[in-house]
């Protein structure tokens, strides 16, 4: 899995079809979309996920009303078991890619998490020795807890796409 898509509960099949159509327009042929164990969450394997995210951002800006079912698109860099030590280690690995002069913030979406949100934030902040900026960070460590496993991503804020927000600014 190298992307997470979200949709409204019950619209997963429509979001999957919509996503596949856009991916084909971008010229991508190798992709796999699977419904997760959680309503409204799809797991995607796609070639060049970061390139696709950039394409999708521009696609939404130029055609804001062509997307109806996909709500968010989140790149995935690492997948670990939902274990506090593995999450910390994954975040530490990602934190090595944050430059000395760069700032970051931590975003967490938890679904069936055994850990309170605050505990996850504190654990990650302890292992990433960089400046925190909650208002306009250079990078975001995105944590998606999906029950037994957790997806982690280090991205620029514009690489984590909210279709609704993009439509508003288009």
N, C-alpha and C positions, 0 to 999 in steps of 0.2 A: 504494500500500500504506500503510495507516495502523494496522494491527495485525499482529503475528506471533503465530501459535499454534504450540505444540509438542505433539507426541504421541510415543508410542513408535514406533520404526521398524516399519513395516508396518501401523500403525493410522491412517494419514493419512486414508483415506476415511471411516472410522468417526468420527474426530475432526471432520472437515468436516461430516458429516451431523449430529452431535450439536451442533456450534456453530450450524449453520443453524436447527435446531429451537429452540434457546434464543433466538436472535436473533428468530425469528418470534414467540415468546412475548412478547418485549419490544416487539413491534410494528414491528420493522425489516423493510422489504421490499427495500431496495436494498442488496445485498451481493454480493460476489464473493470466492470462496475458491479459491485456486490452490496446488497443491503446488509447493514450491520445488525447486531442484536438490539439496537436502539432505534425507536421510531424517529424518522426524519434524518437518519444518518446513513450515508452511503460511503463505502470504501472503494477507492479507485486506484488502479495501477495503469499508468499511462507513460508513454515515452516523453521525455523532455517536459516534465511537469512544470518547471519554472518558466520555460518558454511558453507553455500553454497558458499559464496564469497571466503573463504579460499580454498575450493575444486576447484573452478573455476580457481583461480590463479595458482594452481599447474597443473590443467588440461591443461591450455594454455601453460604453460612452457614445459610440456611433449608432447603435441600434438598441436604445434603452428599453423599448417595449417588446423586444423579441424574446426576452427571457421571462418566463412566468413561474417556473417551479423550483429552479435552483435558487437557494437563498444565500449561501455562503460557500466559498471555496478556500480551503486551507491546505497549503503545502505540508508535506510530512518529510522530515529528515531522518528520524529514528523512531523505531517502535520498540518499547521495552515492556516487560511485565509490570503490572501495577504493584510495585514494591517500592517503598520510599527510597531505598538505597539505589535501586536501578534508575529511578527517576532522577535522583541527584546526580548519579554518574553520567546519565545522558545529557542533563543540563550542563554539567561541568564540561563535557566534550564540546557541546555547542558554544558554550561561553568562551572557549579558546579562540573562536572565530570573531569575537567582538574586539575591535581594535582598542588600543589604550585610550584614545581620545573619544571613543564612541560611548553612547549611553544606551540603556535598554530598559524595558519593562517586562513584567511577567503577566501573561493573560492565561487564565485557566477556565476551561469548560469541563465540568465534571458530570459524568453520568455513571451512577452506581459506584462512586468512589469510597474506599474504606477510610480515606483521610479527609479531615476538614480542609477547606480551601486555604485557610491561614497557615496550616502546617505545611502544605505544599509550597506556598509562596516563601515562607521562612527557610525551608530546606533548600530550595533552589537559590535564593538570595545568598545563603551562606557559602555556596560553592562557586558563585560567579562574582569575581572580584572586578567589577566594573561599575561605573557611575549609573545610578538609577534616575530615570526621568519619566515620570508618569504622564506628563502632558504632551511632549513631542520627542519621543525617543528616536534614536537612529535605527534601532532594531527591537524586535519583539521576540521573546521566547514564548511561543504558544504551546500550551499543554492541553491535550485533549484526552481526558480519562474516559476510557470506554470499557468499564468493568474490569476484566482480567488483564487488559493491556492498555498501555498509554502511548499515544503518538506525540512526538515532540518536534518542534520546528523552530528554526531561527530565521527570521525574515524581516525585511523592511516592512513598515506598516502597510504600504500599498500593495504588498504581495499577498496579504490576507484579505480576500475580497468579500465584501458585503454587497450583494447585488442591490439591495434597497438603498444603501448609502450612495453607491455609484449612480443609480438612477436619479437620485435627488440632485446630484451635482452636475448631471448631464444637461 
